[in-house]
Amino acid sequence: MKNLAYLIVFITLAACQKEIDIDLNSSDTKVVIEAEINNRNQSWVKISKTLNFSESNNYPNVENATVTIADDAGNSTQLTYTANGVYTSNNLAGVAGRIYTLTVLAEGKTYTAQSIMPNLVNLDTAIFIPSNFAPPGAAADSSFATLPIYIDPAAFGNSYRFIQTINGKKDPSFLIANDNINNGAINQRPIFSFEYLPERGDTLILEMQSINTAAYDYFNSLNQSAGEGPGGGATPANPVSNLQGGALGYFSAYSSQIKTYIVP
């Protein structure tokens, strides 16, 4: 009966996701920028280019870009190219409440984006709920869904992203939530990925990110285009983006907390 109740929760969540209109991909090559800054002294920007549908799935990297992140307090940092299209800085810690501006000069074009870093919402703990969706060859009661325990702030408009790493293997799913349901209350919604279900004895590293609405919309539209949201999966589509200048991708300033658990 418990499992049925949680299954109903999952179905309800899927039905309540916000639908976003997104444009179809064209065959034109475009720059893709994925950029993040957080409160844990980590910032990185990956720049690549799209391919035509007929080309192999080997996205070319952009290596000679000028990448800077500035805040509304007058600080500006230029990121250093490392490898594989990634630019990083090890001395740029984000501060909640500040507005961050990303500027990328690549191949003669300028791309910009802004993102406000939300306050950190504390991850109190996580519990593990038995799941009926066991991996092949595993017992039906041996796998679990992760339920993060946190109290959503009273003010409406908070969004979250969760990243779980199980025994060193990172779940690539876009696990997101907002407070459209249960605003200002203790979270009751598990995060769930069919292919990455923790089992008894597993080591699970859980990162909880407090993200802004633009980042939530981006990841939500990715889920929809991949068939994980209402109306998704029918046609390849470009996700919504907060980047200006014609690039695809996103810029997210977020507050993050990481905790490690052994699944009981």
C-alpha positions as CSV (number, residue, x, y, z in Angstrom):
1,M,0.0,0.0,0.0
2,K,2.9,2.3,0.8
3,N,4.5,1.7,-2.5
4,L,1.2,2.4,-4.3
5,A,1.0,5.7,-2.4
6,Y,4.5,6.8,-3.5
7,L,3.7,5.7,-7.1
8,I,0.7,8.0,-7.0
9,V,3.0,10.8,-5.8
10,F,5.3,10.2,-8.8
11,I,2.3,10.3,-11.2
12,T,1.0,13.5,-9.6
13,L,4.3,15.2,-9.9
14,A,4.5,14.4,-13.6
15,A,1.0,15.7,-14.1
16,C,1.8,19.0,-12.3
17,Q,5.0,19.9,-14.1
18,K,4.9,23.3,-15.9
19,E,4.7,23.0,-19.7
20,I,7.1,25.2,-21.7
21,D,7.0,26.0,-25.4
22,I,10.4,25.4,-27.0
23,D,11.5,25.9,-30.6
24,L,12.5,23.1,-32.8
25,N,16.2,22.5,-33.5
26,S,17.5,23.7,-36.9
27,S,20.3,22.3,-38.9
28,D,22.4,25.4,-38.3
29,T,25.5,25.1,-36.2
30,K,25.2,27.0,-32.9
31,V,27.4,27.7,-29.9
32,V,26.4,25.8,-26.7
33,I,27.4,27.4,-23.4
34,E,26.9,25.6,-20.1
35,A,28.0,27.7,-17.2
36,E,27.7,27.5,-13.4
37,I,29.0,29.4,-10.3
38,N,28.2,28.3,-6.8
39,N,28.9,29.1,-3.1
40,R,31.6,26.4,-2.8
41,N,34.3,28.2,-4.7
42,Q,33.6,26.4,-7.9
43,S,32.8,28.0,-11.3
44,W,33.1,26.5,-14.8
45,V,32.0,27.2,-18.3
46,K,31.9,24.7,-21.1
47,I,31.7,25.9,-24.7
48,S,31.0,23.6,-27.6
49,K,29.1,23.7,-30.9
50,T,26.1,21.8,-32.2
51,L,26.1,19.5,-35.2
52,N,23.7,18.9,-38.0
53,F,21.4,15.9,-37.6
54,S,23.4,14.0,-40.2
55,E,26.8,14.4,-38.4
56,S,28.3,12.1,-35.8
57,N,27.7,12.7,-32.1
58,N,31.1,14.3,-31.5
59,Y,30.5,17.9,-30.5
60,P,33.5,20.2,-31.3
61,N,34.8,22.3,-28.4
62,V,35.5,26.0,-28.5
63,E,39.0,26.6,-27.2
64,N,39.9,30.3,-27.8
65,A,37.1,32.1,-26.1
66,T,37.4,34.9,-23.6
67,V,35.2,34.1,-20.6
68,T,34.5,36.4,-17.6
69,I,32.1,36.3,-14.7
70,A,31.3,39.6,-12.9
71,D,29.0,40.5,-10.0
72,D,27.0,43.5,-9.0
73,A,29.6,44.4,-6.3
74,G,32.1,45.3,-9.0
75,N,34.2,42.1,-8.9
76,S,35.2,40.5,-12.2
77,T,37.1,37.3,-12.9
78,Q,38.4,35.9,-16.2
79,L,38.3,32.1,-16.4
80,T,41.2,30.0,-17.6
81,Y,40.9,27.4,-20.4
82,T,41.7,23.9,-19.1
83,A,40.7,21.3,-21.7
84,N,37.8,19.9,-23.7
85,G,36.1,23.3,-24.1
86,V,36.0,23.9,-20.3
87,Y,37.0,27.2,-18.6
88,T,37.4,27.4,-14.8
89,S,38.3,29.5,-11.9
90,N,39.3,28.2,-8.4
91,N,39.1,31.5,-6.6
92,L,35.5,32.6,-7.4
93,A,33.1,31.8,-4.7
94,G,29.5,33.0,-5.2
95,V,27.6,35.0,-2.6
96,A,23.8,34.5,-2.2
97,G,21.8,37.5,-3.3
98,R,24.3,38.8,-5.8
99,I,23.6,39.2,-9.5
100,Y,26.3,37.5,-11.7
101,T,26.9,38.3,-15.3
102,L,28.5,35.9,-17.7
103,T,30.3,37.3,-20.8
104,V,31.6,35.0,-23.5
105,L,33.5,36.3,-26.5
106,A,33.8,33.3,-29.0
107,E,34.5,33.3,-32.7
108,G,33.8,37.0,-33.1
109,K,30.5,37.0,-31.3
110,T,29.5,38.0,-27.7
111,Y,27.1,36.0,-25.5
112,T,25.9,37.2,-22.2
113,A,23.6,36.0,-19.4
114,Q,22.7,37.0,-15.8
115,S,21.8,34.9,-12.8
116,I,20.9,35.8,-9.2
117,M,22.3,33.3,-6.6
118,P,19.5,32.2,-4.3
119,N,19.9,31.7,-0.6
120,L,20.9,28.3,0.5
121,V,18.0,26.1,1.6
122,N,19.3,23.6,4.1
123,L,19.3,19.9,3.3
124,D,18.4,18.4,6.7
125,T,18.8,14.8,5.8
126,A,17.6,12.2,3.3
127,I,15.6,9.0,3.7
128,F,15.1,6.1,1.4
129,I,11.7,4.8,0.3
130,P,11.3,1.2,-1.0
131,S,10.7,1.2,-4.8
132,N,9.0,-1.4,-6.9
133,F,11.2,-0.5,-9.9
134,A,14.2,-2.7,-9.1
135,P,17.1,-3.1,-11.5
136,P,17.2,-6.3,-13.6
137,G,18.3,-9.2,-11.4
138,A,17.6,-7.4,-8.1
139,A,14.9,-8.2,-5.6
140,A,11.8,-6.1,-5.7
141,D,12.4,-4.6,-2.3
142,S,16.1,-3.9,-2.7
143,S,16.0,-0.6,-4.4
144,F,14.9,2.8,-3.2
145,A,13.9,6.3,-4.2
146,T,15.7,9.1,-2.3
147,L,13.6,11.6,-0.4
148,P,15.5,14.8,0.5
149,I,14.2,16.3,3.8
150,Y,14.2,20.1,3.8
151,I,11.9,22.9,4.7
152,D,10.9,25.1,1.7
153,P,11.0,28.9,2.7
154,A,7.7,30.6,3.2
155,A,8.2,33.0,0.3
156,F,6.9,31.5,-3.0
157,G,9.2,30.9,-6.0
158,N,12.0,28.5,-4.8
159,S,13.5,25.9,-7.2
160,Y,15.9,23.1,-6.6
161,R,18.1,20.6,-8.5
162,F,19.4,17.4,-7.0
163,I,22.4,15.4,-8.2
164,Q,22.9,11.9,-6.8
165,T,26.1,9.9,-7.1
166,I,25.8,6.2,-6.3
167,N,29.0,4.3,-5.6
168,G,31.0,6.9,-7.6
169,K,28.6,6.8,-10.6
170,K,26.8,10.1,-11.2
171,D,23.2,10.0,-12.2
172,P,22.9,12.1,-15.4
173,S,19.1,12.8,-14.9
174,F,17.8,16.3,-14.4
175,L,16.2,15.9,-11.0
176,I,14.4,19.2,-10.3
177,A,11.6,20.5,-8.1
178,N,10.0,23.7,-7.2
179,D,7.5,24.9,-4.6
180,N,4.4,25.1,-6.8
181,I,3.2,22.3,-4.6
182,N,3.8,22.3,-0.8
183,N,5.2,25.8,-0.6
184,G,6.6,26.7,2.8
185,A,6.4,23.1,4.1
186,I,8.6,20.1,4.6
187,N,9.4,18.4,1.3
188,Q,7.4,15.2,0.7
189,R,8.5,14.5,-2.9
190,P,11.2,11.9,-3.7
191,I,13.7,12.3,-6.5
192,F,13.5,9.4,-8.8
193,S,15.5,8.0,-11.7
194,F,14.6,4.6,-13.1
195,E,18.2,3.7,-14.0
196,Y,19.9,5.0,-10.8
197,L,18.1,3.5,-7.9
198,P,20.2,3.2,-4.7
199,E,20.3,-0.3,-3.1
200,R,21.1,-1.4,0.5
201,G,24.7,-0.7,1.4
202,D,25.3,1.7,-1.4
203,T,27.2,5.0,-0.8
204,L,25.1,7.9,-2.0
205,I,26.4,11.4,-2.3
206,L,23.5,13.9,-2.6
207,E,24.0,17.5,-3.8
208,M,21.1,19.8,-3.3
209,Q,21.2,23.0,-5.3
210,S,19.0,26.1,-4.7
211,I,18.6,27.4,-8.3
212,N,16.7,30.3,-9.8
213,T,13.7,30.1,-12.0
214,A,15.6,30.4,-15.3
215,A,17.8,27.4,-14.5
216,Y,14.7,25.4,-13.4
217,D,13.0,26.2,-16.7
218,Y,16.0,25.2,-18.7
219,F,16.3,21.7,-17.0
220,N,12.6,21.3,-17.1
221,S,12.5,21.9,-20.9
222,L,15.4,19.4,-21.3
223,N,13.3,16.8,-19.4
224,Q,10.3,17.5,-21.7
225,S,12.3,17.3,-24.9
226,A,13.7,13.9,-23.7
227,G,10.2,12.6,-23.0
228,E,10.3,13.0,-19.2
229,G,7.7,15.7,-19.0
230,P,4.2,16.4,-20.4
231,G,4.3,16.3,-24.2
232,G,8.0,15.5,-24.3
233,G,9.9,13.2,-26.6
234,A,8.0,13.7,-29.8
235,T,10.5,15.9,-31.6
236,P,14.1,17.0,-30.8
237,A,13.9,20.6,-29.4
238,N,16.0,23.4,-28.2
239,P,15.6,24.0,-24.4
240,V,14.7,27.5,-23.2
241,S,17.8,29.5,-22.3
242,N,18.8,32.7,-20.3
243,L,21.7,33.3,-22.7
244,Q,21.6,36.4,-25.0
245,G,23.3,36.5,-28.4
246,G,22.0,33.3,-30.0
247,A,23.8,30.6,-28.1
248,L,22.1,27.5,-26.6
249,G,22.6,26.5,-23.0
250,Y,22.3,28.1,-19.6
251,F,24.1,30.1,-16.9
252,S,23.2,29.1,-13.3
253,A,24.3,30.8,-10.1
254,Y,23.3,28.5,-7.3
255,S,23.8,27.7,-3.6
256,S,24.8,24.1,-3.0
257,Q,25.1,21.6,-0.1
258,I,26.5,18.1,-0.3
259,K,25.9,15.2,2.1
260,T,26.9,11.5,2.0
261,Y,24.7,8.6,3.1
262,I,25.0,4.8,3.4
263,V,21.7,3.3,2.2
264,P,20.3,1.2,5.2
